[in-house]
């Protein structure tokens, strides 16, 4: 044997890892796994919030088409969509069934109209589509709140467009269990 190999063997030829080395590796793996769980949870919440927004837009579009084809509907007919959504199912790629999380509601919309340089407030009835958030995780609600202003999500059926800062956007945690979009 060469002189170099003999020296290496004398220094102690180890055939494994020490307990300290193994513990350090296990701790590092645990920290990385914990960080991945946090990232995965927030990503899942953001994805579910995006799905709710997408579903609301789809139902809103179907409702707009239905309203266009049925211009003489009454408020009672709009309320009936709650129990029998089959009237708008022909305009959806995924039909709604009874027990769906969507609400078809009438709301109040307050806007400011300026005529002859005189601003006046006018309140009118509008059709709203809502989504029941019962059973939805808090992380999803927080993601909906973050996107409320940019996508037009409201937290109640009373919307005041005269308040430019907050006309009634959805806010998580204020017993808001429904998020609305304006249909018409």
Order of alpha helices (4+ residues) and beta strands (2+ residues): alpha-alpha-alpha-alpha-beta-beta-alpha-beta-beta
